[in-house]
């Protein structure tokens, strides 16, 4: 996703942002609990309720690592 400063908002704060859609990523993981973006790695972390974690490349959408955590 790209972000750009909000034009003509009338506010002088730097917290005015508009998020522009850059693309989309299909995630069919069963029991998906959360998605988190890690900006330093340009990766998305997908966590499921079944104890699975996937690290997804933010550019290509390729799965870089998949782990199944069972207790």
PyMOL commands that set and color helices and strands:
alter all, ss='L'
color gray80, all
select strands_A, chain A and resi 2-5+17-20+32-38+43-48+52-57+63-68
alter strands_A, ss='S'
color yellow, strands_A
deselect
rebuild
show_as cartoon
